[in-house]
Amino acid sequence: MTDVGCNVSSCTYWGKGDSCTASRIEVQSNFRGSAYMEAGTLGGANQAKTSSETACKTFKLKS
């Protein structure tokens, strides 16, 4: 798999060197109404609780 970078530290698949360790990545359109959401626009934090708070459908909250 291609190397996928990720800075969402609250994700189960967040790995060393800010890389995604998931075996499969699912990406969806990130168009929300009249504005686009970009990765890293969560109020300056790298935490998320749901995949809708990221641009990645693969997100799974660390337990």
C-alpha positions as CSV (number, residue, x, y, z in Angstrom):
1,M,0.0,0.0,0.0
2,T,1.1,3.6,-0.6
3,D,2.4,5.4,2.4
4,V,-0.5,7.5,3.9
5,G,0.3,10.3,6.2
6,C,-2.0,11.1,9.2
7,N,-1.9,13.5,12.1
8,V,-5.0,12.4,13.9
9,S,-3.4,11.0,17.1
10,S,-6.7,9.8,18.5
11,C,-7.1,7.2,15.7
12,T,-6.4,3.5,16.3
13,Y,-4.5,3.4,13.0
14,W,-2.2,6.4,13.8
15,G,1.4,5.1,13.7
16,K,5.0,6.2,14.2
17,G,6.0,9.1,12.0
18,D,2.4,10.3,11.6
19,S,1.6,7.5,9.2
20,C,-1.7,5.5,8.8
21,T,-1.3,1.8,9.6
22,A,-4.7,0.6,8.4
23,S,-4.6,-2.2,5.8
24,R,-7.3,-0.4,3.7
25,I,-8.2,3.4,3.5
26,E,-11.7,4.6,2.7
27,V,-11.9,8.2,1.5
28,Q,-15.2,10.1,0.9
29,S,-16.0,13.5,-0.5
30,N,-15.3,16.1,2.2
31,F,-17.8,18.7,0.8
32,R,-20.0,19.9,3.7
33,G,-22.8,22.3,2.5
34,S,-21.1,25.4,1.1
35,A,-17.7,24.9,2.7
36,Y,-14.9,22.5,2.3
37,M,-13.3,20.8,5.3
38,E,-9.5,20.2,5.1
39,A,-7.6,17.7,7.2
40,G,-6.1,19.5,10.2
41,T,-8.9,22.1,10.6
42,L,-10.3,20.7,13.9
43,G,-9.7,23.9,15.8
44,G,-5.9,23.5,15.6
45,A,-6.0,20.1,17.4
46,N,-5.1,16.7,16.1
47,Q,-7.8,14.9,18.1
48,A,-11.1,13.6,16.7
49,K,-13.9,11.5,18.1
50,T,-15.7,10.4,14.9
51,S,-14.8,10.0,11.2
52,S,-17.0,13.0,10.4
53,E,-14.4,15.1,12.2
54,T,-11.8,14.0,9.8
55,A,-11.6,13.7,6.0
56,C,-11.1,9.9,6.4
57,K,-13.8,7.3,6.6
58,T,-11.3,4.7,7.9
59,F,-11.0,6.6,11.3
60,K,-11.6,4.5,14.4
61,L,-11.3,6.1,17.9
62,K,-8.5,4.6,20.1
63,S,-9.9,2.8,23.1
